[in-house]
């Protein structure tokens, strides 16, 4: 087994801080107001202002999404303040309401599984990262890693639309989402929040950030729990289901440390630990069905700026995700007795690796970006019966980028990435992206490139007797994607307006999906779709700002994702509308927010039957009152799903009959996993 990356990085710290670097200046940059300065080559030394915090951007990693946006990538940012204003409990809830072009459909409310679609994609086409570390795993593609990410740890969420495989890896087929945790600060700052809701939910979080000389640190913690709420329609419950209310508890603690070793060398270390107990709700037979989760995420990173024209970082990471699963059914044939399907059954994975990213300014207006990724990951699942799997992938990538210093008003970048896994085929992908600034603050941008997705272990080897079966003969997916945009940003005094029109296309060969249903075993079976699958769509977004106290943002997305049979692909909404209004006067002690989401037609296959479960609205409203003039004390009241809409994804269940054993299903029926019901929440926040 190769040595963990921290051993190599420890040696690298010693090597870089000795010898020629010992003579380097060792003073940290002094605190300055938020601003941006450029040298003659266009490299930036930047301080970013996030709410009331001053954050020092030390590395390419901090500013990579900004660089990509400048070169032509569509990047949306969900800010912490918007999440706090809406009283959202977890990351999935926040994205469902606030991410302009992303559909996030929660199975049963916070801290649960979700279906995700971005630019007409499936869930498995989106790459998820926390502070730049990928948290997806090759074991599970169709289950995004969102059920243990509380909203309280977030500083911002960066959503990069379109194929982002060049910098982030081959799973970023339709985009990448980077969840950035609490930031560093050059002065003492912190916050404590406590809240409760009408679903017996309880929440408490806090963080503290400060700097002592060259040393900066952040500590944060979050706790969420509920005694239970109804997860299904009343008619869907079978008498055998005695565990009827869905419960969860999620506790997260984290710490971050940053130090300027020299004026050219910076070290950052992070650690996050999560403990969770999550009900996987079902309306039939269940006496107990829970996941006990322990998750660890750690990084160690060196940022090095040896020359004015050259800087890079080296980061090692470790991600461990362990779940023990209990499923106990009530015995239908012998009332009062129970069938233990799984007791402390393990499923989980362990990832670790090294990322390197560098930027060299070759000439005025000409930059070279380069990098290397090594990822070793493995895991097993005793529930889906996936035996221990281990795999390593090495990847190298490079991009040549031209800026307006070379081409007036234009950014153009082209690059490639080579992936070499120990299991499966190697692949080379390419990407070209550009942006041109037009008169009247108009801009045009575009991106075209290839992507590659290997089948997951779930798709290859799963054998769940009540759900699905893998296919070891699957071929990898290959796709070609492109998107083009025209937009504008205008600001005149206290009035601002912005709009963006984007069209996107994707062509997918060997698409992996459920292609057959085995009537004998009652399992959906994975396979490769024949021919090419076509995905087309349009996304329109825009907004206005009035008098610095009233803002309106809206987005409309239309997805035409057709299989070869001419039908819309499952779990991808045909249309999505999101609108938000926010009133935030500076001279009054309150603020108001409303968000509206409408999900159009959306389909799922249940027992071989195609069902439309879309066409539903969700309205959230919230208000905040600042108790003191300094706005340190805040009361926040919210109502989520104000209209009480009953919506959710249909699934296959089993009606009670004494002739069935624990795995039998002689009388299947269709039930609906309800989304978040109407929920009242009251929160108190103290900032210092």
C-alpha positions as CSV (number, residue, x, y, z in Angstrom):
1,X,0.0,0.0,0.0
2,X,1.4,3.4,-0.9
3,X,2.3,5.8,1.9
4,X,-0.5,8.2,2.9
5,X,0.1,11.7,1.5
6,X,0.7,13.3,4.8
7,X,4.1,11.6,5.1
8,X,5.2,13.0,1.8
9,X,3.9,16.4,2.7
10,X,5.7,16.5,6.0
11,X,8.9,15.8,4.2
12,X,8.0,18.5,1.7
13,X,7.4,21.1,4.4
14,X,10.9,20.4,5.9
15,X,12.5,20.5,2.4
16,X,10.9,23.7,1.3
17,X,11.5,25.6,4.6
18,X,15.2,24.7,4.7
19,X,18.1,25.7,2.5
20,X,17.5,28.7,0.2
21,X,14.2,29.5,1.8
22,X,15.7,30.0,5.3
23,X,16.9,33.4,4.1
24,X,13.4,34.4,2.9
25,X,11.4,37.1,4.7
26,X,9.3,35.5,7.5
27,X,6.8,38.3,8.2
28,X,3.1,37.8,7.5
29,X,1.2,40.2,5.3
30,X,-0.3,43.0,7.4
31,X,-4.1,43.5,7.6
32,X,-5.5,45.7,4.9
33,X,-8.9,46.7,3.6
34,X,-10.6,44.5,1.0
35,X,-9.0,45.3,-2.4
36,X,-7.3,43.8,-5.4
37,X,-3.9,44.8,-6.7
38,X,-2.2,43.6,-10.0
39,X,1.4,43.4,-11.0
40,X,2.4,44.0,-14.6
41,X,1.8,40.4,-15.5
42,X,-1.8,40.4,-14.1
43,X,-1.2,38.1,-11.2
44,X,-3.4,39.0,-8.2
45,X,-2.8,39.5,-4.6
46,X,-6.3,39.5,-3.3
47,X,-8.3,40.1,-0.1
48,X,-11.9,39.0,-0.3
49,X,-14.7,40.5,1.8
50,X,-17.2,37.9,3.0
51,X,-20.0,39.5,5.1
52,X,-18.1,41.1,8.0
53,X,-15.0,38.9,7.7
54,X,-11.7,39.8,6.0
55,X,-10.3,36.7,4.3
56,X,-6.8,36.5,2.9
57,X,-6.7,34.5,-0.4
58,X,-3.3,32.7,-0.3
59,X,-3.7,30.1,-3.0
60,X,-4.8,29.2,-6.5
61,X,-7.4,26.9,-4.9
62,X,-9.2,29.8,-3.2
63,X,-9.5,31.7,-6.4
64,X,-9.7,28.9,-9.0
65,X,-13.5,29.3,-9.5
66,X,-13.0,33.1,-10.0
67,X,-10.3,32.4,-12.6
68,X,-12.5,29.9,-14.4
69,X,-15.4,32.4,-14.4
70,X,-13.1,35.0,-15.9
71,X,-12.1,32.6,-18.7
72,X,-15.7,31.8,-19.6
73,X,-17.1,29.1,-17.2
74,X,-20.5,29.8,-15.8
75,X,-20.2,30.1,-12.0
76,X,-23.0,30.7,-9.5
77,X,-22.3,31.4,-5.8
78,X,-24.7,30.8,-2.9
79,X,-23.7,33.0,0.0
80,X,-23.9,32.2,3.7
81,X,-26.1,35.2,4.4
82,X,-28.8,33.9,2.0
83,X,-28.6,30.5,3.7
84,X,-29.0,32.0,7.1
85,X,-31.8,34.3,6.0
86,X,-33.8,31.3,4.9
87,X,-33.1,29.2,8.0
88,X,-32.0,26.3,5.9
89,X,-30.9,23.3,7.9
90,X,-28.6,21.4,5.5
91,X,-26.7,22.0,2.2
92,X,-29.3,20.1,0.1
93,X,-32.1,22.3,1.4
94,X,-30.2,25.5,0.7
95,X,-29.3,24.4,-2.9
96,X,-32.9,23.3,-3.5
97,X,-34.1,26.8,-2.9
98,X,-31.1,29.0,-3.9
99,X,-29.0,27.4,-6.6
100,X,-30.4,29.0,-9.8
101,X,-30.2,26.2,-12.3
102,X,-29.9,23.1,-10.1
103,X,-32.8,20.8,-9.1
104,X,-32.4,19.2,-5.7
105,X,-35.2,16.9,-4.7
106,X,-34.9,15.6,-1.1
107,X,-36.2,12.1,-0.3
108,X,-37.7,13.0,3.1
109,X,-36.4,16.4,4.1
110,X,-33.1,17.4,5.6
111,X,-30.1,15.0,6.0
112,X,-31.5,12.4,3.5
113,X,-30.8,11.2,0.0
114,X,-31.5,13.5,-2.9
115,X,-32.0,13.5,-6.6
116,X,-29.8,16.2,-8.3
117,X,-30.0,17.7,-11.8
118,X,-27.7,20.4,-13.2
119,X,-28.0,21.5,-16.9
120,X,-30.1,18.4,-17.7
121,X,-27.9,16.0,-15.9
122,X,-28.4,13.0,-13.7
123,X,-27.3,12.9,-10.1
124,X,-24.2,10.9,-10.9
125,X,-23.0,13.6,-13.4
126,X,-22.2,16.2,-10.7
127,X,-19.0,16.2,-8.7
128,X,-19.2,17.4,-5.0
129,X,-16.3,18.9,-3.1
130,X,-15.7,20.3,0.4
131,X,-13.0,22.9,0.5
132,X,-11.7,21.6,-2.8
133,X,-11.7,17.9,-1.8
134,X,-13.9,15.6,-3.8
135,X,-16.3,13.7,-1.5
136,X,-17.9,11.5,-4.2
137,X,-16.9,7.9,-4.4
138,X,-16.8,5.3,-7.1
139,X,-18.9,2.9,-5.0
140,X,-22.1,5.0,-5.3
141,X,-22.9,7.3,-8.2
142,X,-26.6,7.9,-7.8
143,X,-26.5,8.9,-4.2
144,X,-24.9,12.4,-3.7
145,X,-22.9,12.8,-0.5
146,X,-25.3,15.5,1.0
147,X,-27.0,13.7,3.9
148,X,-24.3,14.8,6.5
149,X,-23.6,18.3,5.4
150,X,-25.2,20.9,7.7
151,X,-25.7,24.4,6.3
152,X,-24.1,25.9,9.4
153,X,-20.6,25.1,8.3
154,X,-20.9,26.9,5.0
155,X,-19.3,30.2,4.0
156,X,-20.3,29.9,0.4
157,X,-21.2,27.3,-2.2
158,X,-19.6,27.6,-5.6
159,X,-21.6,26.0,-8.5
160,X,-19.6,25.5,-11.7
161,X,-21.9,24.7,-14.6
162,X,-21.0,22.5,-17.6
163,X,-18.3,19.9,-18.0
164,X,-15.5,20.6,-15.4
165,X,-13.5,17.4,-15.8
166,X,-10.3,19.2,-16.8
167,X,-9.6,20.6,-13.3
168,X,-11.9,18.5,-11.1
169,X,-11.9,15.0,-12.6
170,X,-14.0,12.9,-14.8
171,X,-17.2,12.7,-12.7
172,X,-17.7,16.5,-13.2
173,X,-19.7,15.7,-16.4
174,X,-22.3,18.4,-15.9
175,X,-20.6,20.5,-13.3
176,X,-18.9,20.7,-10.0
177,X,-20.1,22.0,-6.6
178,X,-17.6,23.2,-4.1
179,X,-18.8,23.7,-0.5
180,X,-16.5,26.2,1.2
181,X,-16.5,26.0,5.0
182,X,-16.1,28.9,7.5
183,X,-13.3,31.3,6.5
184,X,-10.3,32.6,8.3
185,X,-10.3,36.1,9.8
186,X,-7.6,38.6,10.7
187,X,-9.4,39.6,13.9
188,X,-11.6,37.9,16.5
189,X,-15.0,37.1,15.2
190,X,-17.6,34.5,15.8
191,X,-21.3,33.5,15.9
192,X,-23.7,31.3,17.9
193,X,-27.1,30.2,16.6
194,X,-29.9,28.2,18.3
195,X,-33.2,27.3,16.7
196,X,-36.2,25.0,16.9
197,X,-39.0,24.0,14.4
198,X,-42.5,22.6,14.3
199,X,-41.2,19.1,13.3
200,X,-39.5,18.8,16.7
201,X,-36.3,19.9,15.1
202,X,-33.5,21.4,17.2
203,X,-30.4,23.1,16.0
204,X,-27.3,24.7,17.6
205,X,-24.1,25.9,15.9
206,X,-21.2,28.2,16.5
207,X,-17.8,29.2,15.2
208,X,-14.8,31.3,16.2
209,X,-12.1,32.7,14.0
210,X,-9.0,34.8,15.0
211,X,-5.4,35.5,14.1
212,X,-2.4,35.5,16.4
213,X,0.6,36.9,14.6
214,X,1.2,34.8,11.5
215,X,-1.2,32.1,12.7
216,X,-4.9,32.0,11.7
217,X,-7.4,29.5,12.9
218,X,-11.1,28.7,12.7
219,X,-13.1,26.3,14.9
220,X,-16.8,25.5,14.3
221,X,-19.4,23.0,15.4
222,X,-23.0,22.2,14.5
223,X,-25.7,19.9,15.9
224,X,-29.1,19.0,14.4
225,X,-31.8,16.6,15.6
226,X,-35.5,15.8,15.6
227,X,-37.7,13.5,17.5
228,X,-39.5,12.6,14.3
229,X,-41.9,13.8,11.6
230,X,-44.3,12.1,9.2
231,X,-42.5,11.0,6.0
232,X,-45.3,9.5,4.0
233,X,-48.9,10.0,3.1
234,X,-51.3,8.4,5.6
235,X,-52.7,6.0,3.0
236,X,-49.2,4.7,2.3
237,X,-48.5,3.3,5.8
238,X,-49.0,-0.5,6.2
239,X,-50.0,-1.8,9.7
240,X,-46.7,-3.6,9.9
241,X,-44.7,-0.3,9.9
242,X,-44.3,0.5,13.6
243,X,-41.4,2.9,13.0
244,X,-43.5,5.7,11.5
245,X,-41.7,9.0,12.2
246,X,-38.4,9.8,10.5
247,X,-35.7,10.9,12.9
248,X,-32.1,12.2,12.5
249,X,-29.2,13.5,14.5
250,X,-26.1,15.0,12.9
251,X,-23.2,16.5,14.8
252,X,-20.2,18.1,13.1
253,X,-17.0,19.7,14.4
254,X,-14.2,21.3,12.4
255,X,-11.0,23.2,12.7
256,X,-8.8,25.0,10.2
257,X,-5.3,26.4,10.7
258,X,-3.2,28.7,8.4
259,X,0.3,30.1,8.8
260,X,2.7,32.1,6.6
261,X,5.9,30.1,7.0
262,X,7.7,32.6,4.9
263,X,6.4,35.4,2.6
264,X,6.5,32.8,-0.2
265,X,5.3,29.7,1.6
266,X,2.0,29.2,3.3
267,X,0.6,26.1,5.2
268,X,-3.0,25.2,5.7
269,X,-4.4,22.3,7.6
270,X,-8.1,21.3,8.0
271,X,-10.1,18.6,9.8
272,X,-13.8,17.9,10.0
273,X,-15.5,15.1,11.9
274,X,-19.2,14.1,11.7
275,X,-21.3,11.7,13.7
276,X,-24.8,11.0,12.5
277,X,-27.8,8.7,13.0
278,X,-30.2,8.8,10.1
279,X,-33.5,7.0,9.6
280,X,-34.0,5.6,6.1
281,X,-37.7,5.8,6.2
282,X,-40.1,3.2,4.7
283,X,-43.9,2.9,5.3
284,X,-44.1,-0.9,5.4
285,X,-42.7,-3.7,7.7
286,X,-40.1,-1.5,9.4
287,X,-39.4,-1.7,13.1
288,X,-36.0,-0.1,12.7
289,X,-34.1,1.1,9.6
290,X,-31.1,3.4,10.4
291,X,-27.7,4.4,9.3
292,X,-25.1,5.1,12.0
293,X,-22.5,7.3,10.3
294,X,-18.9,8.5,11.2
295,X,-17.1,10.7,8.7
296,X,-13.6,12.3,8.7
297,X,-12.2,14.7,6.3
298,X,-8.6,16.1,6.7
299,X,-6.3,18.1,4.4
300,X,-2.7,19.4,4.6
301,X,-1.8,22.0,1.9
302,X,1.3,24.0,1.0
303,X,1.0,27.1,-1.2
304,X,4.3,28.2,-2.7
305,X,5.0,31.4,-4.7
306,X,8.8,31.1,-5.5
307,X,8.7,33.6,-8.4
308,X,6.6,36.5,-9.4
309,X,5.4,34.6,-12.4
310,X,5.0,31.1,-10.8
311,X,2.9,29.8,-8.0
312,X,1.5,26.4,-7.1
313,X,0.1,24.3,-4.3
314,X,0.4,20.7,-3.1
315,X,-2.4,19.2,-1.1
316,X,-2.8,15.9,0.6
317,X,-6.3,14.8,1.7
318,X,-7.9,11.9,3.6
319,X,-11.6,11.1,3.6
320,X,-13.1,8.3,5.6
321,X,-16.9,7.5,5.4
322,X,-18.2,4.6,7.6
323,X,-21.8,3.6,8.0
324,X,-23.3,0.7,10.0
325,X,-26.8,-0.2,8.8
326,X,-29.6,-1.8,10.9
327,X,-32.7,-3.1,9.2
328,X,-35.3,-4.9,11.4
329,X,-38.7,-5.9,10.0
330,X,-41.8,-6.9,11.9
331,X,-42.6,-10.6,11.1
332,X,-45.8,-10.8,9.1
333,X,-46.3,-14.5,9.7
334,X,-45.7,-14.4,13.4
335,X,-47.0,-11.1,14.9
336,X,-44.9,-9.8,17.7
337,X,-41.7,-11.3,16.4
338,X,-39.1,-9.5,14.3
339,X,-36.9,-10.4,11.3
340,X,-33.4,-9.0,11.5
341,X,-32.3,-8.3,7.9
342,X,-29.1,-6.4,8.8
343,X,-27.5,-5.9,12.1
344,X,-24.5,-3.5,12.2
345,X,-23.9,-4.2,8.4
346,X,-21.0,-2.1,7.1
347,X,-20.9,0.1,4.1
348,X,-18.3,2.8,3.5
349,X,-15.2,3.9,1.9
350,X,-11.8,5.4,2.4
351,X,-10.2,7.9,0.0
352,X,-6.8,9.6,0.1
353,X,-4.6,11.3,-2.4
354,X,-2.6,14.3,-3.6
355,X,-3.5,17.3,-5.7
356,X,-1.1,19.6,-7.3
357,X,-2.1,22.8,-9.2
358,X,0.3,25.4,-10.7
359,X,0.1,28.6,-12.7
360,X,3.0,30.0,-14.7
361,X,2.8,33.4,-16.5
362,X,4.8,32.7,-19.7
363,X,4.4,36.2,-21.2
364,X,2.2,39.2,-20.8
365,X,-1.4,37.8,-21.4
366,X,-0.3,34.2,-21.7
367,X,-0.6,31.7,-18.8
368,X,0.1,28.0,-18.4
369,X,-1.9,26.0,-15.8
370,X,-0.9,22.5,-14.9
371,X,-1.6,19.9,-12.3
372,X,-1.5,16.3,-11.1
373,X,-4.1,14.2,-9.2
374,X,-3.5,10.9,-7.4
375,X,-6.5,9.3,-5.8
376,X,-6.6,6.0,-4.0
377,X,-10.1,4.9,-3.0
378,X,-11.8,1.7,-1.9
379,X,-14.8,0.5,0.0
380,X,-17.4,-2.2,0.4
381,X,-21.1,-2.6,1.0
382,X,-22.6,-5.5,2.9
383,X,-26.1,-4.3,2.1
384,X,-25.8,-4.0,-1.7
385,X,-23.4,-6.9,-1.5
386,X,-20.5,-5.1,-3.0
387,X,-17.2,-6.9,-2.0
388,X,-14.2,-4.8,-1.0
389,X,-13.0,-2.8,-4.0
390,X,-9.8,-0.8,-4.2
391,X,-8.7,1.4,-7.1
392,X,-6.1,4.1,-7.8
393,X,-6.2,6.8,-10.4
394,X,-3.4,9.0,-11.6
395,X,-4.2,12.0,-13.8
396,X,-2.2,14.8,-15.3
397,X,-3.7,18.0,-16.9
398,X,-2.6,21.2,-18.5
399,X,-4.2,24.3,-19.9
400,X,-3.0,27.3,-22.0
401,X,-4.8,30.5,-21.2
402,X,-4.8,33.8,-23.1
403,X,-6.1,37.0,-21.4
404,X,-7.0,40.5,-22.6
405,X,-3.4,41.6,-22.2
406,X,-2.7,39.5,-25.3
407,X,-6.1,39.5,-27.0
408,X,-8.1,42.7,-26.2
409,X,-11.5,42.0,-24.6
410,X,-11.0,38.2,-24.8
411,X,-10.2,35.2,-22.7
412,X,-9.5,31.9,-24.4
413,X,-8.3,28.7,-22.7
414,X,-7.7,25.2,-24.0
415,X,-6.5,22.1,-22.2
416,X,-6.5,18.4,-21.8
417,X,-6.5,15.8,-19.0
418,X,-5.2,12.2,-19.0
419,X,-6.7,9.7,-16.5
420,X,-5.1,6.4,-15.9
421,X,-7.0,4.1,-13.4
422,X,-5.8,0.8,-12.2
423,X,-9.3,-0.6,-13.0
424,X,-10.9,0.1,-16.3
425,X,-9.7,2.0,-19.3
426,X,-7.5,5.1,-19.5
427,X,-9.1,8.2,-21.0
428,X,-8.1,11.5,-22.4
429,X,-10.5,14.5,-22.3
430,X,-10.2,18.0,-23.7
431,X,-11.8,21.3,-23.1
432,X,-11.9,24.7,-24.8
433,X,-13.5,27.8,-23.1
434,X,-13.7,31.4,-23.9
435,X,-15.3,34.8,-23.1
436,X,-15.5,38.0,-25.0
437,X,-16.5,41.3,-23.5
438,X,-18.8,43.4,-25.7
439,X,-19.9,47.1,-25.6
440,X,-22.6,48.1,-23.1
441,X,-21.2,45.6,-20.5
442,X,-22.4,42.7,-22.6
443,X,-20.5,39.5,-22.7
444,X,-20.5,36.3,-24.7
445,X,-19.0,33.1,-23.5
446,X,-18.8,29.4,-24.5
447,X,-17.4,26.1,-23.5
448,X,-17.0,22.8,-25.4
449,X,-15.3,19.6,-24.3
450,X,-15.4,15.8,-23.7
451,X,-16.1,13.9,-20.5
452,X,-15.7,10.3,-19.4
453,X,-17.5,8.4,-16.6
454,X,-16.6,4.9,-15.4
455,X,-19.4,2.7,-14.0
456,X,-19.5,2.7,-10.3
457,X,-19.2,-0.4,-8.1
458,X,-22.9,-0.1,-7.4
459,X,-23.7,-0.2,-11.1
460,X,-21.3,-3.1,-11.6
461,X,-21.8,-5.4,-8.6
462,X,-24.9,-4.4,-6.5
463,X,-27.3,-7.2,-5.7
464,X,-30.1,-5.8,-3.4
465,X,-32.9,-8.3,-3.4
466,X,-35.5,-5.5,-2.8
467,X,-34.2,-2.9,-5.2
468,X,-31.5,-3.3,-7.9
469,X,-28.9,-5.5,-9.5
470,X,-25.6,-4.6,-11.1
471,X,-24.1,-5.6,-14.4
472,X,-20.4,-6.5,-14.5
473,X,-20.4,-6.1,-18.4
474,X,-21.1,-2.4,-18.4
475,X,-19.2,-0.1,-20.7
476,X,-18.0,3.3,-19.6
477,X,-19.9,6.4,-20.6
478,X,-18.4,8.9,-23.0
479,X,-19.9,12.4,-23.8
480,X,-19.4,15.6,-25.7
481,X,-20.9,18.7,-24.2
482,X,-21.1,22.4,-25.1
483,X,-22.7,25.5,-23.7
484,X,-22.9,29.1,-25.0
485,X,-24.1,32.2,-23.2
486,X,-24.9,35.9,-23.8
487,X,-25.3,38.2,-20.8
488,X,-25.1,41.7,-19.3
489,X,-24.4,43.5,-16.1
490,X,-25.4,47.1,-15.6
491,X,-25.1,49.4,-12.6
492,X,-26.4,53.0,-12.4
493,X,-26.4,54.6,-9.0
494,X,-28.7,52.6,-6.8
495,X,-30.1,50.5,-9.6
496,X,-28.5,47.4,-11.0
497,X,-29.6,44.7,-13.4
498,X,-28.1,41.5,-14.7
499,X,-29.2,38.7,-17.1
500,X,-27.7,35.6,-18.7
501,X,-29.1,33.4,-21.4
502,X,-27.3,30.0,-21.8
503,X,-28.0,27.1,-24.2
504,X,-26.4,23.7,-23.6
505,X,-26.1,20.4,-25.4
506,X,-24.7,17.0,-24.4
507,X,-24.3,13.8,-26.4
508,X,-23.8,10.6,-24.3
509,X,-22.8,7.2,-25.6
510,X,-23.2,4.0,-23.6
511,X,-25.3,5.8,-21.0
512,X,-25.7,3.7,-17.9
513,X,-29.2,3.3,-16.4
514,X,-31.8,0.8,-15.3
515,X,-32.5,-0.8,-18.7
516,X,-34.6,-3.9,-17.6
517,X,-36.8,-5.1,-14.8
518,X,-36.4,-8.7,-13.6
519,X,-40.0,-9.8,-12.8
520,X,-38.7,-13.0,-11.0
521,X,-36.5,-11.2,-8.5
522,X,-38.3,-7.8,-8.5
523,X,-35.0,-6.0,-9.3
524,X,-34.2,-3.1,-11.6
525,X,-31.1,-4.1,-13.6
526,X,-28.4,-1.7,-14.9
527,X,-27.3,-1.7,-18.5
528,X,-26.0,0.5,-21.3
529,X,-28.5,2.4,-23.4
530,X,-28.1,1.7,-27.1
531,X,-27.1,4.5,-29.4
532,X,-26.6,8.2,-28.4
533,X,-28.6,10.0,-25.7
534,X,-29.3,13.7,-26.5
535,X,-29.5,16.4,-23.9
536,X,-30.4,19.9,-24.9
537,X,-31.6,22.8,-22.8
538,X,-31.8,26.5,-22.1
539,X,-31.2,28.4,-18.8
540,X,-32.3,32.0,-18.3
541,X,-31.3,33.9,-15.2
542,X,-31.5,37.5,-14.1
543,X,-32.1,39.9,-11.4
544,X,-32.4,43.5,-10.2
545,X,-31.2,45.6,-7.2
546,X,-33.2,48.7,-6.1
547,X,-31.9,51.3,-3.8
548,X,-29.5,48.9,-2.1
549,X,-32.4,47.6,-0.1
550,X,-34.5,45.4,-2.4
551,X,-33.3,42.6,-4.7
552,X,-35.0,40.2,-7.1
553,X,-33.4,37.1,-8.7
554,X,-35.0,34.6,-11.0
555,X,-34.0,31.6,-13.1
556,X,-35.8,29.4,-15.6
557,X,-34.3,26.1,-16.9
558,X,-35.7,23.9,-19.6
559,X,-34.3,20.4,-20.1
560,X,-34.8,18.2,-23.1
561,X,-33.0,15.0,-22.0
562,X,-34.3,12.2,-24.4
563,X,-33.5,8.5,-24.4
564,X,-33.5,6.6,-27.6
565,X,-37.2,5.7,-27.0
566,X,-38.0,9.4,-27.2
567,X,-38.9,9.7,-23.6
568,X,-37.6,12.2,-21.1
569,X,-34.9,10.6,-18.9
570,X,-36.0,9.7,-15.4
571,X,-35.4,12.1,-12.4
572,X,-34.6,15.1,-14.7
573,X,-37.3,17.8,-14.6
574,X,-38.5,19.1,-17.9
575,X,-38.6,22.6,-16.4
576,X,-37.5,24.4,-13.3
577,X,-38.4,27.9,-12.1
578,X,-36.7,29.7,-9.1
579,X,-37.5,33.2,-7.9
580,X,-36.4,35.0,-4.8
581,X,-37.2,38.4,-3.3
582,X,-35.2,40.0,-0.5
583,X,-35.9,43.2,1.4
584,X,-32.9,44.3,3.4
585,X,-33.0,48.0,4.3
586,X,-30.0,49.4,6.1
587,X,-31.9,52.0,8.0
588,X,-34.6,49.6,9.4
589,X,-34.1,46.8,12.0
590,X,-35.6,44.0,9.9
591,X,-35.5,42.1,6.6
592,X,-37.8,39.9,4.6
593,X,-37.2,37.1,2.2
594,X,-39.4,34.9,-0.1
595,X,-38.3,32.1,-2.4
596,X,-40.5,30.2,-4.9
597,X,-39.5,27.0,-6.7
598,X,-41.6,25.3,-9.3
599,X,-40.6,21.8,-10.6
600,X,-42.1,20.8,-13.9
601,X,-42.8,17.3,-15.3
602,X,-40.4,14.7,-13.8
603,X,-40.6,11.0,-14.3
604,X,-39.6,7.8,-12.5
605,X,-39.9,4.1,-13.3
606,X,-41.6,2.0,-10.6
607,X,-41.9,-1.7,-11.2
608,X,-41.5,-1.0,-14.9
609,X,-44.2,1.7,-15.0
610,X,-43.4,5.3,-15.9
611,X,-44.9,7.9,-13.5
612,X,-44.9,11.7,-13.6
613,X,-44.3,13.0,-10.1
614,X,-43.4,16.6,-10.9
615,X,-45.5,19.8,-11.4
616,X,-45.4,21.1,-7.9
617,X,-44.6,24.5,-6.2
618,X,-42.7,25.1,-3.0
619,X,-42.9,28.5,-1.3
620,X,-40.6,29.6,1.6
621,X,-40.9,32.9,3.5
622,X,-38.7,34.2,6.3
623,X,-38.1,37.4,8.3
624,X,-35.4,38.6,10.5
625,X,-35.4,41.3,13.2
626,X,-32.2,42.9,14.5
627,X,-32.6,43.5,18.2
628,X,-29.7,46.0,18.6
629,X,-28.3,48.7,16.4
630,X,-25.0,46.9,15.8
631,X,-27.1,43.9,14.5
632,X,-25.3,41.4,16.8
633,X,-28.5,39.9,18.1
634,X,-31.0,38.6,15.5
635,X,-34.3,36.8,15.6
636,X,-35.2,34.9,12.4
637,X,-38.6,33.4,11.7
638,X,-39.3,31.2,8.7
639,X,-42.1,29.1,7.2
640,X,-40.8,26.5,4.7
641,X,-43.3,25.0,2.2
642,X,-45.9,27.6,3.2
643,X,-48.7,26.1,1.1
644,X,-48.2,22.7,2.6
645,X,-47.7,21.1,-0.9
646,X,-47.5,17.3,-0.8
647,X,-44.8,16.3,-3.2
648,X,-42.2,13.5,-3.5
649,X,-40.8,10.6,-5.4
650,X,-42.8,7.4,-5.9
651,X,-41.3,4.1,-4.9
652,X,-42.2,0.4,-4.9
653,X,-43.4,-1.0,-1.5
654,X,-44.9,-4.3,-0.3
655,X,-48.4,-4.6,1.2
656,X,-48.9,-6.8,4.3
657,X,-49.6,-10.4,3.7
658,X,-48.7,-13.3,6.0
659,X,-47.6,-15.4,3.0
660,X,-44.5,-13.2,2.6
661,X,-41.2,-13.7,4.3
662,X,-38.9,-10.7,5.0
663,X,-37.9,-10.5,1.3
664,X,-41.2,-11.6,-0.2
665,X,-43.4,-9.1,-2.0
666,X,-46.5,-10.9,-3.4
667,X,-48.6,-7.6,-3.2
668,X,-46.5,-4.7,-4.5
669,X,-47.9,-1.2,-4.2
670,X,-46.7,2.4,-4.9
671,X,-46.0,4.8,-2.1
672,X,-44.6,8.4,-2.1
673,X,-41.6,9.6,-0.1
674,X,-42.8,13.1,0.9
675,X,-40.6,16.1,0.8
676,X,-40.3,18.6,3.6
677,X,-43.8,19.4,5.0
678,X,-44.9,22.9,6.1
679,X,-42.4,23.8,8.8
680,X,-42.2,26.8,11.2
681,X,-38.8,27.7,12.5
682,X,-37.5,30.3,15.0
683,X,-33.8,31.0,15.4
684,X,-31.7,33.3,17.5
685,X,-28.2,34.4,16.5
686,X,-25.5,36.3,18.4
687,X,-22.5,37.6,16.4
688,X,-19.3,39.1,17.8
